[in-house]
Amino acid sequence: MSKPHWRPARASDLPAISAIAARIHPDLPERSEVFAEKMRLYPDGCRVLAADDGIVGYGLTHPWTQHRIPPLDGFLEQLPGHADCLYVHDVAVLPDFRGGVARDYVVAIEQLARASGIATLALVSVYATQPLWQRLGFRPVTADAELREELASYGVSATYMLRDLAAT
Ligand SMILES: CC(C)(COP(=O)(O)OP(=O)(O)OC[C@H]1O[C@@H](n2cnc3c(N)ncnc32)[C@H](O)[C@@H]1OP(=O)(O)O)[C@@H](O)C(=O)NCCC(=O)NCCS
């Protein structure tokens, strides 16, 4: 079995992405049209983890505004004209294929940000993933009232985190 690798997501990967999302995030459901919109608006940030037998993970990222997050299962409509971060919407990998792959995805997104003149990565940590993201250089950020409201749709464990690329 060869090592799974990240490659750009294609429209034909959508059923696999939706199936993995439904399995990994049963309590945070999103419509496949919402994934498709991100792939259409910012294909560079949307990748799948390809293994011998098919897709075993995905990562979805798009330019956004720091301290703001799109609602779960909501359409972006359009990307901000002056984005100041790349926002990692989600990374999800089937359990058997975990171990080093989130790091690989984040390295790719970091390179993309630098190439686009963007100096910050952002994400919402859910479940108990905060230590994992801290290990990858993100720090939890205190949310203002508006951000707290936006975070509510991501569940009680949701924490907004930023990583400053200039400092690393
Ligand atoms: C999040 C997810 C994609 C991570 O995939 P992964 O391949 O296991 O992640 P990595 O091994 O690349 O982890 C990145 C780093 O965090 C470390 N790490 C992992 N779990 C950790 C933990 N509980 N505490 C501290 N560090 C941790 C890893 O050791 C690694 O550091 P290293 O490269 O220096 O060894 C995977 O666990 C997943 O799909 N989870 C379910 C969906 C999910 O929660 N997605 C995130 C939504 S915010």
The ligand as a MOL file (V3000), in Angstrom:
LIG
                    3D

  0  0  0     0  0            999 V3000
M  V30 BEGIN CTAB
M  V30 COUNTS 48 50 0 0 0
M  V30 BEGIN ATOM
M  V30 1 C -7.6030 16.5270 13.0050 0
M  V30 2 C -7.0320 15.3750 12.1810 0
M  V30 3 C -7.2060 15.6930 10.7100 0
M  V30 4 C -5.5400 15.2820 12.5200 0
M  V30 5 O -4.9110 14.3660 11.6560 0
M  V30 6 P -3.5210 13.6830 12.0230 0
M  V30 7 O -2.9100 13.1620 10.7770 0
M  V30 8 O -3.7540 12.7400 13.1380 0
M  V30 9 O -2.6800 14.9290 12.5720 0
M  V30 10 P -1.0950 15.0290 12.6940 0
M  V30 11 O -0.5160 13.7110 13.1020 0
M  V30 12 O -0.5470 15.6600 11.4680 0
M  V30 13 O -1.0140 16.0110 13.9330 0
M  V30 14 C -0.3920 17.2420 13.9160 0
M  V30 15 C 0.5010 17.3620 15.1360 0
M  V30 16 O -0.3090 17.3600 16.3170 0
M  V30 17 C 0.1560 16.3580 17.2120 0
M  V30 18 N -0.9840 15.8490 17.9750 0
M  V30 19 C -1.9390 14.9990 17.5830 0
M  V30 20 N -2.8260 14.8310 18.5660 0
M  V30 21 C -2.4130 15.5880 19.6000 0
M  V30 22 C -2.9050 15.8410 20.9020 0
M  V30 23 N -4.0220 15.2590 21.3500 0
M  V30 24 N -2.2140 16.6870 21.6870 0
M  V30 25 C -1.0910 17.2830 21.2590 0
M  V30 26 N -0.5820 17.0940 20.0170 0
M  V30 27 C -1.2310 16.2470 19.2190 0
M  V30 28 C 0.8020 15.3180 16.3190 0
M  V30 29 O 1.7410 14.5380 17.0110 0
M  V30 30 C 1.4460 16.2100 15.2750 0
M  V30 31 O 2.6460 16.7830 15.7620 0
M  V30 32 P 4.0880 16.2730 15.2330 0
M  V30 33 O 3.9890 16.3290 13.7280 0
M  V30 34 O 5.0270 17.2590 15.7990 0
M  V30 35 O 4.2230 14.8850 15.7590 0
M  V30 36 C -7.7000 14.0290 12.5320 0
M  V30 37 O -7.4740 13.7430 13.8790 0
M  V30 38 C -9.2120 14.0600 12.2930 0
M  V30 39 O -9.6840 13.8620 11.1780 0
M  V30 40 N -9.9920 14.2950 13.3700 0
M  V30 41 C -11.4520 14.3620 13.2800 0
M  V30 42 C -11.9010 15.6250 12.5950 0
M  V30 43 C -11.4400 16.8550 13.3130 0
M  V30 44 O -11.4970 16.9580 14.5310 0
M  V30 45 N -10.9790 17.8140 12.5180 0
M  V30 46 C -10.5200 19.0750 13.0220 0
M  V30 47 C -11.6310 20.0250 13.1090 0
M  V30 48 S -11.0560 21.5450 13.8520 0
M  V30 END ATOM
M  V30 BEGIN BOND
M  V30 1 1 1 2
M  V30 2 1 2 3
M  V30 3 1 2 4
M  V30 4 1 2 36
M  V30 5 1 4 5
M  V30 6 1 5 6
M  V30 7 2 6 7
M  V30 8 1 6 8
M  V30 9 1 6 9
M  V30 10 1 9 10
M  V30 11 2 10 11
M  V30 12 1 10 12
M  V30 13 1 10 13
M  V30 14 1 13 14
M  V30 15 1 14 15
M  V30 16 1 15 16
M  V30 17 1 15 30
M  V30 18 1 16 17
M  V30 19 1 17 18
M  V30 20 1 17 28
M  V30 21 1 18 19
M  V30 22 1 18 27
M  V30 23 2 19 20
M  V30 24 1 20 21
M  V30 25 1 21 22
M  V30 26 2 21 27
M  V30 27 1 22 23
M  V30 28 2 22 24
M  V30 29 1 24 25
M  V30 30 2 25 26
M  V30 31 1 26 27
M  V30 32 1 28 29
M  V30 33 1 28 30
M  V30 34 1 30 31
M  V30 35 1 31 32
M  V30 36 2 32 33
M  V30 37 1 32 34
M  V30 38 1 32 35
M  V30 39 1 36 37
M  V30 40 1 36 38
M  V30 41 2 38 39
M  V30 42 1 38 40
M  V30 43 1 40 41
M  V30 44 1 41 42
M  V30 45 1 42 43
M  V30 46 2 43 44
M  V30 47 1 43 45
M  V30 48 1 45 46
M  V30 49 1 46 47
M  V30 50 1 47 48
M  V30 END BOND
M  V30 END CTAB
M  END
